[in-house]
Amino acid sequence: MKKTLLLVVAAVLSCISAMAQWNSNNAENLLVWPNSSYYTSDMKTTPDGHVWLAVHHPFRNVEKDYSGVTVALQLIDSLGNFCFEEPIEISDYQSRSWTSCGEFLYVDREGNAIVAVYDWRQGVEYYEGYTVYKISPKGEFLWGEEGITLEGENVYDLVASMTICQIADGSYVFAWQRNQRDNSQHMSIELQRISAEGEMLWNAEDVRLYDEKITYQYPYLVDGGNNQVIMLYAKGSAQDLMARKLDFDGSSVWSEDTRVYNGGWGSIPIWTLIDVTPVDGGFIVSWNDDRYFTQIESAYMAYVKSNGEIGFTVDNGQILGLSGWRALSVKCNYDKASDSFYAMWNECSSSQAWYRVVAQRISRDGELLWGENALELKPMEQTAYGYGSLHSGINGEMAFFYMRNYSGTFGNVEAFVTTVNVNDTTIRRESEFTKGERVSEKASLQTTPMINNSYWVAKWTDNGSHDDEELSDRLLMQRINNDFTLGNPNDDGAVESVRAEESNFVALATLVEGEAMFATNFATATQATLAIYDINGALVATPFEGVLAAGKQYIEWNANVPAGIYLATLTSAQGVETVKVLVK
């Protein structure tokens, strides 16, 4: 199997081949995937502020004469540098040429990417199975280039809805749905736990949710604490929402599963309606439904505590607003600073010709703190809003992201962020962070939680317009700072990484503890400065400033700093060279 993986020192050191790419011009955003075909994309942040980008795209294996879908991975640092010269292609096994719902990218506490792919590698045509990979920030395949096949030969027809969670001991729990072997009309939920080193820890027969007369679908995993996980899932033909807590051995912790909602969803798949956020070993879940068959959907939220109790005083979810408009696309979040739950959704007329955006703050016992009609972020207009998300901000703010379609037809979509003071509900700021001279259709906005209390990262699809097909179907990203500026702060002081034709500067080790050692090798004596920056571009130390003698010289840095990734930049008459070190 061929994988595009850098084997040279540049890839190991990472992030040294390009200058900082974030741009303060909102018409020149970071292009992360060119105008070539792809199905879906996802991004997740690492603890040190990098962003893993995964793109699900089709491929054609000419030699073996088959097609399929694979995942390409790229790591982008806080300055907008690509950490790999080319994306890492995960696999090239034959598969169906469409994607399934559910998560296929997860980032663990060490910054590794956990990627799930499904294909026919077990040798049974049209029968799919999941294989999972663990990729380090250096591009290493930590579970081998073939990954770990979760089910071995136990494959039969459809798989979907992969969800992943890391627990306290460093192991990972995986859950997904598949057709039952003996009845394709019903689905089961399969589960597996894998150690950090890649050892399978559960017997599938002991932990799966299976009943020949009942279907189980759409699992969502959250960390339940104490090496346990909580799984939200749909049960039965009515798709009741249920929650089950699993111990580290796969057994149920609670005496019985918690019923979150009695079900009744209509024809829309519920994985498109549900949003889940972990809260203190439990979770909140938001959705919309028309349980009274009025043709008017309402927004709901439920809170399940770590002990399985429902946190609100009502069953089947707390209604979040009573405006009488249709409520769609409900998203939720938990803000630790205010110890409150938040939700945002779109409201529209029955014909979906008029739209507005609203938000709600909910206490832990279900009280609607922003009133029965919720807080209006954008008034009702003849325009469409979509792709909402919300994250904690700073100074008592919540940030709400969304897209607006100005034209109502193809051609004029932009993305916004609005921040709200959670205590007095004043809208503090609004920014149109994709606005530029070029009008284009945009979609699929995704945002990260605030990174290092400093910025968010947004990703979206730019579908171009009717007259610029060469600029269509691109993935773009942007850094949005907490002061609403775009790109890298203090651009004049940003670290620029330039590749030298022949390296005069290397780190003797890229993983260090206590002290780091660098080597230089210039043909003649040269004036030079070695500066150490953190991943946000802030100067941490200047271990050397002076004249470096010709030949191999060594510079020591006492790395008495918090664990994380640091950029060591040597500036001399020969140029600027940067290497990356990871401090344990």
C-alpha positions, 0 to 999 in steps of 0.5 A: 500500500502506498502512503504519502509520508515524508521520511526526511528530517523536515517532516519529523521536525515538521512545520519548517517548509512554509511561511506562516499562512494565516492572512489578515485579509478575509478575501485571502483565506488559507487554502487547505484543499484545492478544487478537486473532488471530496466528500466530507472533511473534519478538523480537530484541535490538539492540546498544543494548538495544532489542527488536524484536517481530515478529508474524505475523498475518492481515489482510483487505483489504476494498477488494481482497477478499482475505486474507493474512498480514503482519508487524507490527513494534514496537520496545521500549526497555530501560525497556519503552517502545513506540517507535512509537505503533502497530505498523508493518505491513509489507505487505498483499499477498495470500498463504496464510493460514498461516505457514511454518517458519523465521526472518522477523526478523533484527536487524543490527549497527546495530539495523535490523530485517530482515524477510522476508515471502512473498506473491503480489505477482509476479502469479501466484496461489498462487505465493509469493516472498520480499520483504525489508525493512530497517526502521531504529529510527526506523521508516524503510523503508531498502530502500523501502516495497515492499522487495526481491523476492528472486527477481523473476519466478522463483516457483513454489509453496511457499517456507519456512525463511528464514534471514538472516545479516549478514557483516563488510562489512555485507551480508546473506546470505539462504537459504530452501527452495522447491519445484523448478520441474520436480519438486514432490517435491523442494526446492532451497535458494535463496540471495541476498546483498544489500548494505547499500544494497539491491543484489542481489549474487548470481546465483541460478543460480550459488549455489542448491543444486539437483539434480533427483534430490535434495531440499535443505531447512532451511538455517541460516546463521551468520557464518563470518568473513572475509565468509563464511557457513556454512550447515547444511542437510538433504540427501536423503530421509534428511535428512542434516545437511550444512554448506557454507561460502560465500565472499562471491561464493557459491562453496564455500570447503571442497573438500567439504561436511561431513557432520554427521549421517547422518540418520534422523529419523522423521516429525517435521519436523527444523526443530522438532528442531534448535537452532543456535548460532554459535561462533568462525566455526563452530557447534554444533547440537543435536537428538534422534533415535532412530537405533537404533529403540528408541522412546527418543530421545537428545539429541545435539550436534555441533560444526563448526569454521570450517575444516569439521572436526568438533570432537568425537571421535565422528561423527554427534553426541556423545550428551549423556546416558545416563539411558534416558529419552526426550530431547526439545526439545534446546537449546544455547548457547555461553558464552564465559567458560567456553569451554564448550557447554551444552545443556538438554532435557526427559526423560520416560517413554515415555507422556510422563506423567512429566517432568524437566528436565536440562542438560549442559556439554560441552567443545570436544572433546566431554567431558561435564563434568556426567556421563553422566546430566547435571545434573538441574534439575527432578526427575521429576514427573507434570507437563509442561515445555516451551519451554526456552532457556538463556543466559549469566549473570553470575558463572559462571552459566548461566540456564535458562528453561522453562515448567511445566504444573501441571495437566496439562490446560488452565489452569495454566502458569507460567514459570521461570528457574533459574541454575546455577554452572557450576563446582560445578553448584549451583543458585543461584536459581529464580524463577517470573516469571509467577506471579500470582493469575490462573491461565492457560494459557501457551505459546511462551516465548521469551527473549533473551540477557542484555542489557548484562550486566544483564537478559533479556527474556522473551515468551510467549503467554497463552491465558487460561482457559475462563472469561476469553475476553476475556483470551485469546491475548495476547502478554506480555513481562517484563524479568528482571534478573540479581538476579531482580527484575522490571521496571526496577531502582530504579523511583524513579529510572527515566526517565518519558517524558511527552508534552506537548500542545505541545513546549517541548523538542526536539533540534535533531538526533537523530543527533549526533557530539561535541556535541548541541544542544537547544532550549527555548521557554517562555512565562515563565522557569522553573526546569529541569533537563536530565539525560541517561540511558543506555538502562538509565536510568543518569544520564550527565550534567546539562548544565543546572540552573537558570532558563531564560529565556522564549522560545527558548533553547539547551542544549549537551551535550558528548556525549563518551560511547560510541556508543549511544542516550541519553534527554535529559529536561527537568524543569520546572514544566510537566512532564517531556519526553524526547527520544532522541538517537543518538550516533555 
